[in-house]
């Protein structure tokens, strides 16, 4: 199958969906550019800060993308390119983009409050507590994992095939470039606050971004992973409590150009080489013990739908939205851009493998970078250009992870603050203090990193997708209350509930079989089984509570 044809059909579908379905959703929900957003009505200079549409698009896209749209489709390729592509297109248009857009808009209409607060106002306090605790624990896992991943991409020393520690220049370059991005972002943030022309400041910022990459390639530093892990935790503490305009917002905006460059470069490589996707269209319903349903729909993750996105849309993004007219572009449009990246990742793994078995090539990011750099080699680029392109792509992927990391930390802080907003006497709780909430969130994440988050990482996919269910439910209940059309949420909500719970139940069953057969470990499979039970219970409680509100005769009043 032609790579150009796959990419062309996918992009055409996304464009048509944005113009038609996205606009229809905005009309059905009552998006009104005349309404003042919380960024103005609640402005505090720290979390609530109006942002220009391109700047907020950069922040939101950088935050939601992470490594998911690259990792997910490559890992799911074992089922063949047809089911993966269909789920990316259909799931992205009717599931993921709908969730992202609606979570952002619902939060905006609830004074920029997070999804937990929206749930409390429209469903119940019990569901709010269940959701907030569950979402906070998922974010703890995200922060622990991404901190470890980022520190790993910065590590100047890696273990060679013969077990010796050797210098890793590529990682050292990524570390230098990433460090230089920080003061650049702070400077850009101050310029943006002084209302300097965005076009001019962007050109200067992108030029300096390229200079940071150049310096990184020429002057790598070599520091151990453990040191970087300590630095990363300090950085995300500062990023979580600093005014959003001074670091998070400008850094994500500038980083987005690195991500756009990666996507454009990949698209150029595909268009000019028209690679043949040798991956089989369909490989079977059951591959290596994993059935197409539900595992495909969990594995593709951010490439089609991700519950994490609803936390970002209702967490940081809603507090910066300058006008409701920007909600469709940022909420619905960003997800479709991410879907396009997922399609490119699918083409990459499909070009390199015939059965989706990518392990012999490397990790999913390495597979992606290898395929794209190979396209440029076939275009006649020199060895230096190809090597540089591969390094830049890996740097961009690292930037994805870092932006998701500091955004996840800030979201964790928001959720913790809201959970302990007041004590029993109605007074402000010390645990709701911004610095205390951030410290506790990061401390728990650090402990999980040290203890080995990998032991329970297998549950992340299902837990992440499970967050989308209460997100759909909350918005559907709110729209019912205000008399707006909410039917577009029904199928995605029930489908994701079935997919996530099926995955958890099957994982529990497979782990029990391993343990009873003597193949599993109590600290891995046993621990996962122990966690699956309360996760399923929480999910069922939230689902029942929400469905009673959604389909009951009485509507909860504000």
VMD Tcl script that draws the C-alpha trace (Angstrom):
set ca {
  {0.00 0.00 0.00}
  {1.22 3.52 -0.84}
  {2.29 5.61 2.13}
  {1.29 8.79 0.29}
  {-2.22 7.45 -0.29}
  {-2.66 6.52 3.38}
  {-1.44 9.93 4.52}
  {-3.47 11.84 1.92}
  {-6.77 10.08 2.65}
  {-6.27 10.51 6.40}
  {-5.51 14.24 6.23}
  {-8.48 14.79 3.90}
  {-10.76 13.02 6.39}
  {-9.45 15.15 9.26}
  {-9.88 18.42 7.36}
  {-13.45 17.55 6.34}
  {-14.28 16.52 9.92}
  {-12.87 19.77 11.34}
  {-14.86 21.94 8.94}
  {-18.13 19.99 9.22}
  {-18.45 17.93 12.40}
  {-16.35 20.28 14.55}
  {-18.47 23.26 13.50}
  {-21.68 21.29 14.07}
  {-20.57 20.40 17.61}
  {-19.79 24.05 18.37}
  {-23.30 25.01 17.24}
  {-24.99 22.20 19.18}
  {-23.21 23.08 22.41}
  {-23.72 26.84 22.09}
  {-20.13 28.07 21.70}
  {-20.42 31.87 21.85}
  {-17.48 34.20 21.04}
  {-19.28 37.00 22.91}
  {-19.04 35.15 26.23}
  {-16.18 36.21 28.50}
  {-13.87 33.33 29.35}
  {-12.42 32.52 32.81}
  {-9.00 33.69 31.58}
  {-10.49 37.19 31.84}
  {-13.10 36.89 34.59}
  {-10.84 34.90 36.95}
  {-7.46 36.29 35.85}
  {-4.85 35.95 38.60}
  {-1.55 36.16 36.72}
  {-0.56 32.62 37.76}
  {-3.01 30.02 36.39}
  {-5.71 32.19 34.79}
  {-3.96 34.14 32.03}
  {-5.40 34.96 28.57}
  {-3.27 33.56 25.76}
  {-3.27 34.32 22.06}
  {-4.77 31.47 20.05}
  {-1.51 30.30 18.36}
  {0.32 30.34 21.70}
  {-2.39 28.32 23.46}
  {-2.60 25.92 20.51}
  {1.13 25.30 20.90}
  {0.81 24.70 24.64}
  {-2.20 22.41 24.31}
  {-0.84 20.37 21.41}
  {2.57 19.94 23.03}
  {0.92 18.85 26.28}
  {-1.56 16.32 24.87}
  {0.81 14.71 22.38}
  {3.42 13.22 24.70}
  {4.92 10.08 23.25}
  {1.52 8.43 22.85}
  {0.71 9.15 19.18}
  {4.07 7.64 18.21}
  {4.24 4.74 20.67}
  {0.59 3.67 20.42}
  {0.16 3.05 16.68}
  {3.59 1.39 16.44}
  {2.75 -0.99 19.28}
  {-0.73 -1.69 17.85}
  {0.69 -2.46 14.40}
  {0.76 -6.15 15.31}
  {-2.91 -6.22 14.25}
  {-2.13 -4.83 10.77}
  {-2.39 -1.36 9.28}
  {-6.10 -1.40 8.34}
  {-7.65 -1.74 11.84}
  {-5.12 0.69 13.30}
  {-5.76 3.29 10.59}
  {-9.54 2.94 10.85}
  {-9.43 3.42 14.62}
  {-7.14 6.47 14.33}
  {-9.51 8.14 11.84}
  {-12.87 7.12 13.33}
  {-11.71 7.26 16.94}
  {-9.97 10.59 16.47}
  {-12.92 12.30 14.76}
  {-15.82 10.92 16.81}
  {-14.18 10.01 20.14}
  {-10.92 11.80 20.94}
  {-11.55 15.20 19.37}
  {-15.11 15.29 20.76}
  {-13.82 14.54 24.26}
  {-11.04 17.15 24.08}
  {-13.29 19.88 22.67}
  {-16.14 19.20 25.10}
  {-13.95 18.95 28.22}
  {-12.33 22.28 27.36}
  {-15.66 23.98 26.65}
  {-17.43 22.55 29.72}
  {-14.58 23.76 31.95}
  {-14.75 27.23 30.39}
  {-18.48 27.40 31.16}
  {-17.72 26.31 34.76}
  {-15.33 29.19 35.51}
  {-12.25 27.25 34.41}
  {-12.76 24.54 37.04}
  {-11.29 21.10 36.45}
  {-13.29 18.07 35.37}
  {-13.76 16.94 38.97}
  {-15.58 20.15 39.81}
  {-17.72 19.81 36.68}
  {-18.64 16.29 37.83}
  {-19.60 17.51 41.30}
  {-21.82 20.28 39.94}
  {-23.61 18.06 37.42}
  {-23.51 14.53 38.90}
  {-22.59 14.25 42.58}
  {-19.96 14.97 45.22}
  {-19.32 11.22 45.59}
  {-18.44 10.91 41.89}
  {-16.24 14.01 42.11}
  {-14.21 12.48 44.94}
  {-13.92 9.12 43.18}
  {-12.86 10.77 39.94}
  {-10.40 13.21 41.52}
  {-8.65 10.52 43.55}
  {-8.48 8.21 40.53}
  {-7.26 10.95 38.15}
  {-4.65 12.16 40.67}
  {-3.27 8.63 41.05}
  {-3.10 8.27 37.25}
  {-1.19 11.57 37.09}
  {1.22 10.34 39.78}
  {1.98 7.38 37.52}
  {2.39 9.70 34.51}
  {4.80 12.00 36.34}
  {6.82 9.06 37.69}
  {7.09 7.43 34.28}
  {7.76 10.56 32.24}
  {10.33 11.85 34.72}
  {12.20 8.57 34.34}
  {11.84 8.67 30.55}
  {13.06 12.27 30.28}
  {16.01 11.61 32.60}
  {16.81 8.59 30.44}
  {16.84 10.71 27.25}
  {19.22 13.14 28.99}
  {21.54 10.47 30.45}
  {25.07 11.05 29.18}
  {26.15 7.51 30.01}
  {24.47 4.32 28.83}
  {25.32 0.65 29.13}
  {26.90 -0.89 26.02}
  {26.28 -4.40 24.69}
  {29.26 -5.72 26.69}
  {28.01 -4.14 29.92}
  {30.36 -1.12 30.04}
  {29.28 2.48 30.66}
  {29.88 4.57 27.56}
  {29.18 8.18 26.63}
  {25.99 8.84 24.70}
  {26.49 11.99 22.61}
  {22.91 12.02 21.27}
  {21.47 12.09 24.80}
  {23.98 14.73 25.82}
  {22.87 16.91 22.90}
  {19.21 16.54 23.80}
  {20.01 17.55 27.40}
  {21.86 20.72 26.39}
  {19.21 21.82 23.91}
  {16.42 21.19 26.45}
  {18.22 23.19 29.14}
  {18.75 26.10 26.76}
  {15.04 26.06 25.88}
  {14.17 27.12 29.44}
  {15.78 30.62 29.58}
  {14.67 31.13 25.97}
  {11.06 30.40 27.00}
  {11.27 32.77 29.98}
  {12.56 35.56 27.73}
  {9.82 34.88 25.19}
  {7.24 34.94 27.97}
  {8.31 38.41 29.11}
  {8.27 39.71 25.53}
  {4.80 38.28 25.00}
  {3.53 40.01 28.17}
  {4.73 43.34 26.77}
  {2.52 42.76 23.70}
  {5.44 42.57 21.28}
  {4.20 41.59 17.82}
  {3.69 37.80 18.02}
  {4.93 37.23 14.46}
  {8.21 39.04 15.11}
  {8.81 37.44 18.50}
  {7.98 34.00 17.06}
  {10.51 34.38 14.24}
  {13.19 35.41 16.74}
  {12.15 32.65 19.15}
  {12.22 29.90 16.51}
  {15.61 31.14 15.26}
  {16.98 30.95 18.80}
  {15.34 27.54 19.20}
  {17.32 26.35 16.17}
  {20.46 27.86 17.72}
  {19.80 25.90 20.94}
  {19.62 22.70 18.90}
  {22.85 23.62 17.08}
  {24.66 24.23 20.38}
  {23.30 20.95 21.73}
  {24.58 19.01 18.72}
  {28.01 20.61 19.00}
  {28.40 20.68 22.79}
  {26.79 17.66 24.46}
  {27.14 17.26 28.22}
  {27.57 13.96 30.01}
  {25.71 13.61 33.32}
  {24.33 10.43 34.88}
  {20.62 9.56 34.79}
  {20.23 9.78 38.59}
  {21.49 13.36 38.62}
  {19.13 14.26 35.80}
  {16.23 12.66 37.64}
  {16.90 14.96 40.61}
  {17.12 17.99 38.30}
  {13.90 17.05 36.50}
  {11.93 16.85 39.77}
  {13.23 20.27 40.84}
  {12.33 21.70 37.44}
  {8.75 20.39 37.44}
  {8.20 21.80 40.95}
  {9.17 25.25 39.70}
  {7.16 24.83 36.48}
  {4.06 23.80 38.46}
  {3.97 26.86 40.74}
  {5.42 29.55 38.44}
  {2.98 31.84 36.59}
  {1.85 29.97 33.49}
  {2.88 32.83 31.17}
  {6.53 32.84 32.28}
  {7.52 29.24 31.52}
  {4.86 26.65 30.71}
  {2.98 28.63 28.09}
  {5.95 30.08 26.12}
  {8.09 26.93 26.33}
  {5.28 24.75 25.03}
  {4.55 27.28 22.27}
  {8.17 27.35 21.08}
  {8.51 23.57 21.47}
  {5.43 23.13 19.30}
  {7.42 24.45 16.33}
  {9.93 21.66 16.88}
  {7.02 19.22 16.81}
  {5.49 20.86 13.73}
  {8.88 20.67 12.04}
  {9.13 16.97 12.83}
  {5.69 16.30 11.36}
  {6.31 18.42 8.25}
  {9.71 16.80 7.70}
  {8.13 13.35 8.06}
  {5.34 14.27 5.63}
  {7.90 15.58 3.09}
  {9.86 12.35 3.40}
  {6.72 10.29 2.77}
  {5.54 12.44 -0.15}
  {8.86 12.46 -2.00}
  {9.72 8.79 -1.47}
  {6.17 7.34 -1.47}
  {7.23 4.41 0.74}
  {5.47 1.10 0.35}
  {3.79 -0.06 3.53}
  {4.81 -3.71 3.70}
  {2.87 -4.32 6.91}
  {-0.01 -6.71 6.30}
  {-3.47 -5.08 6.15}
  {-4.79 -7.46 8.83}
  {-2.79 -10.01 10.80}
  {-5.52 -11.65 12.91}
  {-7.96 -11.25 15.79}
  {-5.65 -12.72 18.41}
  {-1.95 -11.84 18.33}
  {0.38 -13.09 21.06}
  {-2.55 -13.57 23.42}
  {-4.00 -10.11 22.78}
  {-7.39 -9.89 21.08}
  {-8.21 -7.05 18.70}
  {-11.01 -6.03 21.05}
  {-10.28 -4.56 23.48}
  {-6.49 -4.27 23.23}
  {-6.27 -2.39 19.91}
  {-8.49 0.40 21.24}
  {-6.39 0.79 24.37}
  {-2.97 0.44 22.72}
  {-3.41 3.15 20.06}
  {-4.20 5.49 22.98}
  {-3.43 9.18 22.23}
  {-3.57 8.48 18.50}
  {-7.37 8.13 18.74}
  {-8.61 9.01 22.24}
  {-6.94 9.64 25.59}
  {-8.53 10.48 28.91}
  {-5.41 12.47 29.83}
  {-6.44 15.07 27.24}
  {-9.65 15.87 29.13}
  {-7.58 16.66 32.22}
  {-5.41 19.07 30.22}
  {-8.34 20.71 28.43}
  {-10.19 21.27 31.71}
  {-7.00 21.94 33.67}
  {-4.47 24.30 32.14}
  {-5.98 25.11 28.72}
  {-9.42 26.30 29.87}
  {-7.76 28.81 32.20}
  {-5.91 30.43 29.28}
  {-8.57 30.45 26.54}
  {-8.87 34.03 25.33}
  {-12.16 33.58 23.43}
  {-14.68 30.79 22.97}
  {-14.19 31.09 19.19}
  {-10.73 29.53 19.72}
  {-12.16 26.46 21.49}
  {-12.80 24.44 18.32}
  {-9.34 25.03 16.90}
  {-7.57 24.25 20.16}
  {-9.84 21.46 21.46}
  {-11.00 19.71 18.30}
  {-8.18 20.76 15.95}
  {-5.26 19.80 18.20}
  {-6.54 16.25 18.48}
  {-6.80 15.90 14.71}
  {-3.20 17.13 14.35}
  {-2.21 14.45 16.82}
  {-4.14 11.87 14.78}
  {-2.14 12.92 11.70}
  {1.06 12.25 13.67}
  {-0.31 8.82 14.62}
  {-0.89 8.03 10.93}
  {2.71 9.01 10.15}
  {3.91 6.69 12.96}
  {1.83 3.86 11.46}
  {3.39 4.45 8.03}
  {6.85 4.43 9.64}
  {6.45 1.05 11.33}
  {4.60 -0.32 8.30}
  {7.52 0.63 6.08}
  {10.08 -1.11 8.29}
  {8.18 -4.28 9.27}
  {5.77 -6.73 7.66}
  {4.24 -8.05 10.88}
  {4.55 -5.11 13.27}
  {7.39 -6.76 15.21}
  {9.55 -3.67 15.74}
  {11.61 -4.79 18.76}
  {14.62 -5.74 16.64}
  {14.80 -2.12 15.42}
  {14.49 -0.47 18.82}
  {11.90 1.43 20.88}
  {8.93 3.05 19.09}
  {10.65 6.50 19.02}
  {13.74 4.89 17.47}
  {11.53 3.10 14.92}
  {9.90 6.43 14.03}
  {13.22 8.30 13.77}
  {14.83 5.46 11.79}
  {12.04 5.37 9.20}
  {11.89 9.14 8.68}
  {15.68 9.50 8.44}
  {15.69 6.60 5.95}
  {13.23 8.53 3.77}
  {15.64 11.46 3.70}
  {18.54 9.14 2.88}
  {16.54 7.86 -0.11}
  {15.99 11.48 -1.18}
  {19.75 11.81 -1.57}
  {20.57 13.67 1.64}
  {24.12 13.30 2.92}
  {25.03 11.13 5.88}
  {25.45 14.18 8.14}
  {22.01 15.52 7.20}
  {20.38 12.15 7.84}
  {22.13 11.78 11.22}
  {21.13 15.31 12.21}
  {17.53 14.69 11.19}
  {17.40 11.57 13.33}
  {18.78 13.46 16.34}
  {16.29 16.32 15.86}
  {13.39 13.87 15.68}
  {14.51 12.19 18.91}
  {14.90 15.66 20.46}
  {11.34 16.52 19.39}
  {10.03 13.30 20.94}
  {11.88 14.16 24.16}
  {10.25 17.59 24.05}
  {6.85 15.87 23.79}
  {7.57 13.94 26.98}
  {8.90 16.97 28.89}
  {5.92 19.18 28.05}
  {3.50 16.44 29.08}
  {5.51 15.98 32.29}
  {5.33 19.55 33.58}
  {1.70 19.89 32.50}
  {0.81 16.64 34.31}
  {2.50 17.96 37.47}
  {0.47 21.17 37.33}
  {-2.71 19.16 36.77}
  {-1.87 16.96 39.75}
  {-1.48 20.10 41.82}
  {-4.88 21.41 40.67}
  {-6.65 18.13 41.52}
  {-5.00 17.84 44.93}
  {-5.91 21.44 45.76}
  {-9.54 20.90 44.76}
  {-9.77 17.64 46.71}
  {-8.64 19.38 49.92}
  {-10.05 22.84 49.23}
  {-11.65 23.15 52.69}
  {-11.58 21.26 55.99}
  {-14.57 20.02 57.99}
  {-15.16 23.52 59.41}
  {-15.32 25.04 55.94}
  {-11.97 26.78 56.38}
  {-9.19 26.69 53.81}
  {-7.15 23.50 54.20}
  {-3.35 23.75 54.36}
  {-3.21 20.83 51.90}
  {-4.81 23.10 49.29}
  {-1.79 25.39 49.39}
  {-0.17 25.53 45.95}
  {3.33 24.68 47.20}
  {2.18 21.93 49.58}
  {0.02 20.29 46.90}
  {2.88 20.40 44.39}
  {5.41 18.99 46.87}
  {3.13 16.07 47.83}
  {2.37 15.29 44.18}
  {6.05 15.27 43.20}
  {7.16 13.41 46.34}
  {4.68 10.59 45.66}
  {5.82 10.44 42.03}
  {9.49 10.32 43.06}
  {8.81 7.45 45.46}
  {7.00 5.55 42.70}
  {9.93 6.15 40.33}
  {12.36 4.76 42.90}
  {10.09 1.82 43.78}
  {9.72 0.96 40.08}
  {6.67 2.33 38.30}
  {7.28 -0.32 35.60}
  {5.67 -2.89 37.90}
  {2.25 -1.30 37.32}
  {2.82 0.55 34.04}
  {0.92 -2.17 32.16}
  {-2.27 -0.80 33.75}
  {-1.70 2.76 32.56}
  {-3.27 2.33 29.12}
  {-6.61 1.14 30.48}
  {-6.58 3.67 33.33}
  {-5.79 6.52 30.98}
  {-8.60 5.57 28.60}
  {-10.94 5.02 31.53}
  {-10.67 8.72 32.43}
  {-12.49 9.48 29.17}
  {-15.67 7.77 30.45}
  {-16.44 10.18 33.33}
  {-15.33 13.00 31.01}
  {-18.01 12.03 28.48}
  {-20.53 11.50 31.28}
  {-19.89 14.85 32.97}
  {-20.31 16.87 29.79}
  {-23.36 14.85 28.71}
  {-25.04 15.48 32.08}
  {-24.22 19.19 31.93}
  {-25.59 19.55 28.40}
  {-28.75 17.73 29.47}
  {-29.17 20.18 32.34}
  {-28.90 23.22 30.09}
  {-31.10 21.68 27.40}
  {-28.44 21.09 24.73}
  {-27.89 18.08 22.45}
  {-25.74 15.44 24.17}
  {-26.46 12.37 22.03}
  {-22.99 12.47 20.41}
  {-21.50 11.23 23.70}
  {-23.56 8.06 24.13}
  {-21.73 5.62 21.86}
  {-18.16 6.82 22.67}
  {-18.98 6.68 26.39}
  {-20.37 3.12 26.40}
  {-17.73 1.86 23.97}
  {-14.81 3.18 26.04}
  {-16.39 1.85 29.24}
  {-16.64 -1.62 27.67}
  {-13.11 -1.47 26.21}
  {-11.40 -0.30 29.41}
  {-13.21 -2.63 31.81}
  {-12.70 -5.57 29.43}
  {-8.98 -4.81 29.30}
  {-8.70 -4.66 33.09}
  {-10.66 -7.90 33.55}
  {-8.61 -9.73 30.89}
  {-5.36 -8.41 32.40}
  {-6.51 -9.66 35.82}
  {-7.35 -13.07 34.35}
  {-4.02 -13.36 32.46}
  {-2.06 -12.32 35.55}
  {-3.82 -14.90 37.72}
  {-3.01 -17.59 35.14}
  {0.66 -16.54 35.20}
  {0.78 -16.55 39.00}
  {-0.89 -19.94 39.37}
  {1.35 -21.34 36.63}
  {4.47 -20.14 38.40}
  {5.41 -17.71 35.60}
  {4.35 -14.47 37.28}
  {5.83 -12.41 40.11}
  {3.87 -11.23 43.14}
  {5.50 -7.76 42.94}
  {4.44 -7.39 39.32}
  {1.40 -9.45 38.29}
  {0.26 -9.79 41.90}
  {0.47 -6.05 42.54}
  {-1.39 -5.32 39.32}
  {-4.22 -7.67 40.32}
  {-4.39 -5.97 43.71}
  {-4.80 -2.57 42.05}
  {-7.24 -3.67 39.34}
  {-9.97 -4.49 41.88}
  {-10.35 -0.97 43.39}
  {-9.95 0.58 39.92}
  {-12.88 -1.43 38.56}
  {-14.95 -0.68 41.68}
  {-14.30 3.08 41.32}
  {-15.18 2.92 37.62}
  {-18.45 1.10 38.28}
  {-19.43 3.56 41.05}
  {-18.77 6.56 38.80}
  {-20.55 4.95 35.84}
  {-23.68 4.04 37.82}
  {-23.84 7.44 39.50}
  {-23.39 9.26 36.20}
  {-25.84 7.13 34.24}
  {-28.51 7.63 36.90}
  {-28.13 11.38 36.44}
  {-27.95 11.16 32.65}
  {-30.99 8.96 32.14}
  {-32.95 9.79 35.29}
  {-35.93 12.08 35.35}
  {-34.44 14.50 37.85}
  {-31.55 16.72 36.82}
  {-29.07 17.85 39.47}
  {-29.34 21.59 39.99}
  {-26.30 23.80 40.40}
}
mol new
graphics top color blue
foreach p $ca { graphics top sphere $p radius 0.5 }
foreach p [lrange $ca 0 end-1] q [lrange $ca 1 end] { graphics top cylinder $p $q radius 0.2 }
display resetview
